[in-house]
Amino acid sequence: MDLCLFAGTANPPLAQAVAARLGVGLGDALVRRFADGELHVQLRQSVRGQDVYLLQPTSPPVDEHLLELLFLADACRRAGAARVTAVVPYFGYARHDRRASGREPVGARLVADLLGSAGLARVVAVDLHSAALEGFFSIPLEHLSAASLLSDAARPWTSDRTVVVAPDLGAAKLADRYARLLHAPAAVVHKTRLSGEDVSVHAITGDVRGRSPLLVDDMISTGGTIEAAVKALLAAGCAPDIVVLATHALLVGPAAARLSALPVRRFLATDSVVAAACPAIPAEIVRLDGLLAEAIRLLHDGGSLEGLLAHGGGASH
């Protein structure tokens, strides 16, 4: 069966780049809003009997992009596609994997159920906030890692004084993965979250004095965690030579102002989402089109994704 790639409106440049890598044209689909705000999706080409891939990060505005993905999946299923796979470079609601204080939904489980009910055969995601999300899905979830790509991009900014730092316990396994790739020691910042935007640091495990920190996380949202970690590292005597690395640069709310005020040499992130431009932040974007195109090609051909997965050679977080 033929391979067909469609995209929602969340990240058109990434979708175009993946299509070019695969040597296919991007599928023709109409995605628009009616005057009352309702979503309208229409496929303008046949997908009957085809192996369809839908590329759509569920980035802010999360609900709008998620609904686009669900509508596209349902449209493909009803139009007779042989198989429909969602390629979700950034998976929104991944942090809603438990009830923190009771009387709350488990948003990640609900989203997983919605994707399964839309007729998808499989979901492909990159550097999920929690690897435990795989247990929420009734359909296969392929958890890819951008760690190798980001490590290669970070290598020119490292030295024998580099220490890989997790800004919280949740990123500790991810930091260990980067430490192995870069042959560097690791450290962990221990934080307490005060609100959705603010955190407090109370300890650092590992030797950072006189060392150059490479702060790694799966995502930067409001920048509160990174801001607190940088300040704690400087107070602990690290070298004023800090590099920050994250797969998903959402940069919402006060993130741009916070990050531009920090003494950071370089920020590295992928193009999993379309982030707001901030000239004051010394950023480098690492492209995901090669990784995603290879995953799609292997899935289409029935090949193994072992070398691309987050658990390959060590678990991600």
N, C-alpha and C positions, 0 to 999 in steps of 0.2 A: 504494500500500500504506500501511497505517496505521503511525504511529509509536508505539513502545512503549519505556518507560524502566524498567529494573530497577536495583537497587543491592545491593551486598554490605553487610557490616557495618562497613566501614572509616570511612565518613563519612556517616551517615544525614541529618544536618541539611543538608549541601550537596546531597545527592540530592533531598531534599524541596523545597529552594529552586529547584533547576533544574526539577523537575517543575512547580512552580507557575508559573515563567516560561514554560514551554512550554504551559501550560494542559492538562496531562494528569495523570492519577493515576499514582502510582508503582506499577509492576507488582507483583503478588502472588507472592512467592517465599519458600519456607522455606529458611533457612540455619541449620543447627545442628550440634552435635557430639554424637556418640554417647559413651557412657561410657568407651569405650576411646580416645577422642580422634579417631576418624575423622570426616571431614567428610561431612555429608549435605545435599544441595541438591535441591530439588524445585520446579518451576514449578507454581503453582496456578491458572494461567489459560492459555488457548491463545495461542500466538505464531505459528501457521501462516500463512505468507505475509506476515508483518509485518516492518517495518524496526526492529530491536531495538537499543537502546543500553544498555550496561552501565556504570554509573558506580561505579568502585571504585579509589581510590588504593591503591597497594601500599606503604602506610606501616607502621611497626612495629605489631604483629609482621608483618614483611614476608612471610614464608613462608606464614603463615595467610591473609593477605589475597590473596596471589597465587593460592593454590590455590582460594580462593572464586571468584575471577574466572575461572579456567580451568574450574571445574566449571559455573559459570553459562553460560559460552560454549558448552560442550559440550552442556549441557541444551537450550539454545535451538536449536542446530544440529540435534540429534536430534528436536526437537519441530517441525521444519519451518519455522523462521524463514527469511524470504527473504534477509535480510542481518543480520549481527551486528557491531556496532562497539563496541570497548572505549574508554571515556572514562576515562583514568587521570591525574587531575590531578597526582599525584606518582608518578613512576616509580622504584620501588626497584631496586637493583642497577645504576643508571646509572653509578655510579663504578667498576664492575667492567668497564671497557671495554678493558682491556689486562692483560697479565701483568707485574706490577711486578718480580718477582724470579725468575720461572721456576717450573715445577711447580705452577702455579695455573690454575684455570679462568678463562675469560673469561665471567663470570657474565651480563653484559648480553646477550651473543650467545645464550647458552643460554635466557635468559628470552624473548628475541625469537622464538627457534625454538619454544618452548613455546606462546606466544600464537598463532603462525601455525598450529600443528598442532591447536589447539583449535577451529578453524573460524571464527575471526574474519576479517572482510573488511577491517578497518581499525582502527588504533589512534590515539586522540587523546590527546596529552600536553601538559603546560604546563611551560615553562622547564626542559627537560632539563638535567642536569648537563653533558652533552656532546652537541652537535649531530651529532657523528659517529655517534651511535646509529642514525640513519636508515639507514645502510648495513648495519646488522645485520639489518634486517627484510626478509622476503620478501613482506610485505604492506605497503600504504601506511601511512606514519606522518605524521600531521598534527601539527606542532610549534607549538603556540600560545604566545603571549607575554603575560604579565601586566604587561609594562613600562609600558604606557600607564596602566593602572589604578593601579599603584603610584606612578608619577611624579606623577599627579594628587593622590594622597593625601599625597605627600611635599612638594608645592609650598608649602604653608603653613609648612613647617619649613625652607625654604631662603631664601637672601638673595644679594646680590651678592658675598658672601664665601664662598659655598659651593664646595667642591671635591668632586667625585664620586670615591670611592676604591674600587678593587678590592682586597680583602684578600689576593689572590694572583694569579699570572699567569693561572690558569684563568678568572678572572672579569674579565679585562681587556677583552674584547670586550663583555661585558655592561655594564661601567662606561662604555664609550664610548657605548653605546646610551642609557643614562640621561643621560649628559652632553649628548648631542644633544637629548634631549627636554626637559631642564631648562636648556639654554643655559648650561652651567657647564663649567669645565675639569675634567680628569681626572688622577688619579694612581694608581700601582700600588704595593702593598706586596709585597716579595719575601720569601717564606718558605721554610723547609725543614721538612718534616714529620718529627718525631722518633718519633711513635707514632700510634696511632689517635685519641688524644685531645689530644696535645701538639704544638705547632709552635714554631719559632724564626724570628724575623724578622731579616734581615741588611741590608736596604736599602729605601729608598722612592724611586721615580721620580716626579718631579713636585713642584710647589711646594705645601706644606701649611702652612708657617709662618704663623701668624696667621689661618689660614682655618678655616672650619667644615666638618668632614668629613661627607659623606653616604656611609657605608660600604654597598656593595651586593654581594649575592651571591645565587646561586640558592637556597641552602639554609643553614640553621643546624642542625647535628646536635648535637655535644657542646659547641659554643661555643668550642672551642680556637682556631680560626682568627680569630674575631672578637675574642676576648680579646687575643691576641697583636698583632693589627692596631691595636686601640685603644691599647694600651700603647706601641706603636711611634710612633703618630701624636702622642700626648701628649709623648713624649720628643723628637720632632722639632719641637715648638713649635707645634702646631696650637692653635686656640682650644678651650677646654673646652666645646664646643657641638657634640656629636656625635650624629648620627642614624644608626640602623642599619636597613637595608631588606633583606628577603629574601622570595622567593616562598614557600618551604616552611619552616615553623618546626617542625622535628621535636622539638627541645628534649629530647634524651635524655641519660641519664647525668648528668654534672655541669653541664649547660647552664644550668639555672635558677639555680643558685648562682653560676656564673661571670658570667652576664649581669646579675643583680641587683646584683653588686658593682662593676660598671663605671659610670663617670660618663657615662652616655648619656641624652640628653634624651628620646628616643623610639625605640621599635622598631616597625617596620611590617612586616606579613606578610599573606599571603592565608590563606583558610580551606581551602586544598588538603588539609590534614590536620587531624585533631582533636588539638591540642597540649594538653599538661598545663597547667592554669591555674597562673599564678604572679603573685599580686597585687603582688609587689615589683618586677615588670618593667613599666615604663610603655609598654604595648603598644597598638597600633591594628590591628584586623583589617580587611583589604580583601576584600570578597566577590567570589567568582569565578562565582557563579551566572549573572550576565548574560552573561559571556564564553562559558561552556560551553553555555548554552542557545542562544546565537546560532550557535555552531559546529554544534550538533546540528541546528538548524533549517535552516541552509544546506546541510549534508550531505544531509539528508532531501529538500530541495527541489532538489538538484543545483546549488546556487549556489557561487560562488567564496569561498574562505576567505582570500584574499590579504591583506586588511586585518587579519586576526587572527593571522597566522603570525609566528613568531619572526624569519624572514628578511625579512619585509616592511619595507622602509625601512632595512635594516641587520641584519647577522647577530647573533644571540645567541650565547652560548657553550655 
